[in-house]
Amino acid sequence: MTDYVTVTADAPMSRTGAIKLHGRAAFDAMHKAGRLAAETLDMLVPHVVPGVFTGELNDLIHRFIVDRGGVPATLGYRGYTHASCISINHVVCHGIPSPKALKSGDIVNIDVTPIVDGWHGDSSRMYLVGDVPIKARRLVDVTYECLMVGIEQARPGNTMGDVAHAIQAHAERHRYGVVRDFCGHGLGQLFHDAPEVVHVGRPGTGPELKPGMIFTIEPMINIGRPDVKLLDDGWTAVTRDRSLSAQFEHSIGITEDGCEIFTSSPGGFDKPAY
């Protein structure tokens, strides 16, 4: 049975396994944090080009967030030492920025989570580097569509299974694999919280969506099989069959009649080509 708890202003923030239901003030705070996440990803558009090092992009992200009063949530999180995750081609998620140059034809996911006034704005977006093959562009397009069909199901009275099934059905219609090993999550004043937001499932199953819930939807879609493996660095997850992978992520909140997206691009750069 799923437990829900209404969050009050003086409630201590802790992970109890219960799904938190937030009020309007929390939604306003999440819009502020989410906007900085989206502005950060917008800022990167002219910089994600052949020859740039992923470490340079991470430095840009760090400065941009801090200069606007935010704090990168990933910096120091469980020993992680960067302000972002940058995942190239067959890297599914949690790619570590480094002195590695992007090359023409790469597809890249960049994931940022600024903390603003104690609230986390979590979002990731795909970028096309130079001349990207049609097969890779199609994967990116379908992955974005997967995110949006999932968000279409994010309304009160539906379930997490409805969200997951919409994503899975759309991806598998194109014969792509949906990653099972990683999922979305509750969000707010905690970086990761209940509920888990899986991207495969059956309609009508899982927790019911209720007004006040805040969470991410972040499908990871592979051209090949869904299987992944973790590299020796303890962070980087890659496709086992070395096939390309793509991901998009929004932070959202459930309202009385649908949902609000906190991390939409102010510049209209929600999906490539930018």
C-alpha positions as semicolon CSV with decimal commas, in nm:
position;residue;x (nm);y (nm);z (nm)
1;M;0,000;0,000;0,000
2;T;0,131;0,345;-0,093
3;D;0,162;0,601;0,186
4;Y;0,115;0,973;0,122
5;V;0,196;1,262;0,353
6;T;0,099;1,628;0,318
7;V;0,403;1,849;0,367
8;T;0,367;2,140;0,608
9;A;0,598;2,440;0,634
10;D;0,756;2,317;0,957
11;A;0,782;1,949;0,860
12;P;1,133;1,802;0,873
13;M;1,259;1,683;0,535
14;S;1,349;1,316;0,547
15;R;1,313;1,004;0,335
16;T;1,040;0,796;0,495
17;G;0,919;0,606;0,189
18;A;0,595;0,805;0,188
19;I;0,509;1,018;-0,115
20;K;0,505;1,387;-0,024
21;L;0,215;1,609;-0,130
22;H;0,319;1,974;-0,158
23;G;0,130;2,304;-0,166
24;R;0,145;2,605;-0,396
25;A;0,449;2,759;-0,227
26;A;0,652;2,447;-0,304
27;F;0,540;2,455;-0,667
28;D;0,649;2,819;-0,692
29;A;0,989;2,728;-0,546
30;M;1,024;2,439;-0,791
31;H;0,945;2,670;-1,083
32;K;1,233;2,892;-0,971
33;A;1,478;2,602;-0,936
34;G;1,355;2,439;-1,256
35;R;1,396;2,761;-1,451
36;L;1,762;2,782;-1,353
37;A;1,811;2,423;-1,466
38;A;1,646;2,504;-1,799
39;E;1,841;2,828;-1,841
40;T;2,163;2,636;-1,776
41;L;2,082;2,387;-2,051
42;D;1,981;2,671;-2,284
43;M;2,314;2,845;-2,219
44;L;2,501;2,537;-2,341
45;V;2,345;2,530;-2,689
46;P;2,620;2,729;-2,871
47;H;2,896;2,553;-2,674
48;V;2,816;2,188;-2,753
49;V;3,025;2,167;-3,070
50;P;3,298;1,943;-3,214
51;G;3,626;1,983;-3,027
52;V;3,491;2,107;-2,694
53;F;3,597;1,906;-2,388
54;T;3,320;1,777;-2,164
55;G;3,518;1,913;-1,869
56;E;3,493;2,260;-2,024
57;L;3,116;2,225;-2,048
58;N;3,104;2,121;-1,684
59;D;3,302;2,432;-1,587
60;L;3,055;2,651;-1,779
61;I;2,766;2,482;-1,599
62;H;2,926;2,527;-1,257
63;R;2,993;2,898;-1,309
64;F;2,651;2,966;-1,459
65;I;2,466;2,807;-1,167
66;V;2,678;2,965;-0,895
67;D;2,671;3,310;-1,056
68;R;2,291;3,300;-1,036
69;G;2,276;3,204;-0,671
70;G;2,239;2,831;-0,715
71;V;2,438;2,531;-0,595
72;P;2,509;2,226;-0,816
73;A;2,342;1,937;-0,633
74;T;2,573;1,673;-0,783
75;L;2,891;1,840;-0,657
76;G;2,994;1,628;-0,359
77;Y;2,687;1,403;-0,384
78;R;2,799;1,057;-0,268
79;G;3,156;1,157;-0,353
80;Y;3,079;1,282;-0,706
81;T;3,311;1,571;-0,795
82;H;3,140;1,750;-1,084
83;A;2,853;1,994;-1,135
84;S;2,688;1,786;-1,409
85;C;2,669;1,449;-1,580
86;I;2,762;1,438;-1,950
87;S;2,683;1,114;-2,132
88;I;2,800;1,053;-2,489
89;N;2,663;0,805;-2,745
90;H;2,642;0,462;-2,576
91;V;2,666;0,609;-2,224
92;V;2,319;0,573;-2,074
93;C;2,362;0,811;-1,779
94;H;2,603;0,952;-1,518
95;G;2,886;1,014;-1,763
96;I;3,171;1,196;-1,588
97;P;3,301;1,522;-1,744
98;S;3,665;1,490;-1,849
99;P;3,933;1,612;-2,093
100;K;3,745;1,425;-2,367
101;A;3,661;1,620;-2,680
102;L;3,326;1,587;-2,852
103;K;3,337;1,497;-3,219
104;S;3,102;1,550;-3,509
105;G;2,832;1,282;-3,509
106;D;2,811;1,247;-3,131
107;I;2,485;1,264;-2,942
108;V;2,519;1,394;-2,586
109;N;2,297;1,404;-2,281
110;I;2,370;1,678;-2,027
111;D;2,206;1,647;-1,685
112;V;2,203;1,935;-1,434
113;T;2,042;1,988;-1,094
114;P;2,082;2,334;-0,942
115;I;1,961;2,391;-0,588
116;V;1,785;2,726;-0,546
117;D;1,673;2,833;-0,197
118;G;1,685;2,469;-0,089
119;W;1,481;2,329;-0,384
120;H;1,617;2,103;-0,660
121;G;1,555;2,171;-1,029
122;D;1,649;1,850;-1,214
123;S;1,657;1,828;-1,594
124;S;1,851;1,674;-1,880
125;R;1,852;1,730;-2,251
126;M;2,009;1,581;-2,564
127;Y;2,245;1,773;-2,794
128;L;2,352;1,691;-3,148
129;V;2,719;1,752;-3,222
130;G;2,797;1,851;-3,581
131;D;2,672;1,617;-3,854
132;V;2,472;1,349;-3,673
133;P;2,350;1,039;-3,866
134;I;1,977;1,005;-3,929
135;K;1,955;0,689;-3,714
136;A;2,090;0,875;-3,412
137;R;1,868;1,178;-3,477
138;R;1,566;0,950;-3,490
139;L;1,656;0,797;-3,154
140;V;1,678;1,145;-3,002
141;D;1,342;1,246;-3,150
142;V;1,165;0,932;-3,025
143;T;1,319;0,965;-2,679
144;Y;1,182;1,318;-2,649
145;E;0,844;1,188;-2,764
146;C;0,864;0,919;-2,494
147;L;0,913;1,187;-2,230
148;M;0,618;1,388;-2,354
149;V;0,373;1,096;-2,388
150;G;0,466;1,006;-2,031
151;I;0,396;1,360;-1,915
152;E;0,060;1,350;-2,095
153;Q;-0,039;1,067;-1,858
154;A;0,076;1,260;-1,548
155;R;-0,256;1,373;-1,409
156;P;-0,457;1,300;-1,093
157;G;-0,637;0,968;-1,089
158;N;-0,387;0,803;-1,321
159;T;-0,108;0,581;-1,191
160;M;0,266;0,555;-1,234
161;G;0,191;0,248;-1,443
162;D;-0,003;0,464;-1,689
163;V;0,300;0,693;-1,728
164;A;0,538;0,400;-1,765
165;H;0,321;0,213;-2,013
166;A;0,287;0,515;-2,241
167;I;0,667;0,553;-2,251
168;Q;0,733;0,183;-2,303
169;A;0,471;0,143;-2,574
170;H;0,600;0,440;-2,772
171;A;0,963;0,328;-2,753
172;E;0,889;-0,035;-2,839
173;R;0,671;0,073;-3,129
174;H;0,999;0,196;-3,280
175;R;1,178;-0,126;-3,171
176;Y;1,391;0,053;-2,913
177;G;1,485;-0,078;-2,569
178;V;1,371;0,099;-2,251
179;V;1,629;0,097;-1,973
180;R;1,505;-0,071;-1,653
181;D;1,808;-0,018;-1,428
182;F;1,752;0,355;-1,370
183;C;1,437;0,555;-1,311
184;G;1,292;0,891;-1,221
185;H;1,228;0,993;-0,863
186;G;1,052;1,219;-0,620
187;L;1,207;1,562;-0,586
188;G;1,183;1,885;-0,392
189;Q;1,394;1,979;-0,094
190;L;1,545;1,631;-0,124
191;F;1,741;1,536;-0,435
192;H;1,599;1,183;-0,453
193;D;1,280;1,078;-0,277
194;A;0,972;0,860;-0,317
195;P;0,823;0,763;-0,550
196;E;1,039;0,572;-0,795
197;V;0,928;0,663;-1,148
198;V;0,994;0,362;-1,369
199;H;0,957;0,381;-1,746
200;V;0,811;0,036;-1,817
201;G;0,487;-0,089;-1,671
202;R;0,121;-0,182;-1,699
203;P;-0,168;0,064;-1,703
204;G;-0,352;0,100;-1,374
205;T;-0,065;-0,024;-1,159
206;G;0,167;0,148;-0,915
207;P;0,105;0,454;-0,698
208;E;-0,191;0,674;-0,781
209;L;-0,100;1,026;-0,893
210;K;-0,235;1,290;-0,656
211;P;-0,221;1,672;-0,659
212;G;0,093;1,797;-0,486
213;M;0,325;1,518;-0,600
214;I;0,659;1,637;-0,742
215;F;0,887;1,404;-0,938
216;T;1,103;1,359;-1,245
217;I;1,027;1,163;-1,560
218;E;1,350;1,074;-1,740
219;P;1,329;0,784;-1,987
220;M;1,653;0,634;-2,112
221;I;1,599;0,473;-2,453
222;N;1,847;0,250;-2,640
223;I;1,859;0,172;-3,010
224;G;1,946;-0,184;-2,909
225;R;1,866;-0,392;-2,604
226;P;1,775;-0,229;-2,271
227;D;2,060;-0,392;-2,077
228;V;2,324;-0,171;-1,917
229;K;2,645;-0,221;-1,720
230;L;2,829;0,001;-1,473
231;L;3,191;0,090;-1,544
232;D;3,469;0,058;-1,288
233;D;3,446;0,428;-1,196
234;G;3,126;0,343;-1,010
235;W;2,917;0,604;-1,194
236;T;2,916;0,564;-1,571
237;A;2,641;0,336;-1,704
238;V;2,672;0,215;-2,064
239;T;2,469;-0,007;-2,296
240;R;2,589;-0,367;-2,283
241;D;2,561;-0,403;-2,661
242;R;2,735;-0,067;-2,722
243;S;2,424;0,068;-2,898
244;L;2,337;0,437;-2,882
245;S;2,131;0,565;-2,590
246;A;1,936;0,888;-2,538
247;Q;1,756;1,053;-2,247
248;F;1,541;1,356;-2,170
249;E;1,425;1,463;-1,825
250;H;1,174;1,709;-1,684
251;S;1,075;1,784;-1,326
252;I;0,697;1,809;-1,290
253;G;0,427;1,860;-1,029
254;I;0,078;1,709;-1,029
255;T;-0,204;1,967;-1,012
256;E;-0,581;1,933;-0,968
257;D;-0,633;1,885;-1,341
258;G;-0,298;1,780;-1,491
259;C;0,062;1,872;-1,425
260;E;0,305;2,162;-1,438
261;I;0,647;2,126;-1,599
262;F;0,907;2,311;-1,393
263;T;1,200;2,273;-1,636
264;S;1,069;2,384;-1,976
265;S;1,321;2,578;-2,186
266;P;1,269;2,957;-2,170
267;G;1,440;2,980;-2,510
268;G;1,234;2,710;-2,679
269;F;1,526;2,465;-2,680
270;D;1,340;2,166;-2,536
271;K;1,464;1,930;-2,808
272;P;1,721;1,944;-3,090
273;A;1,800;2,058;-3,343
274;Y;1,867;2,388;-3,167
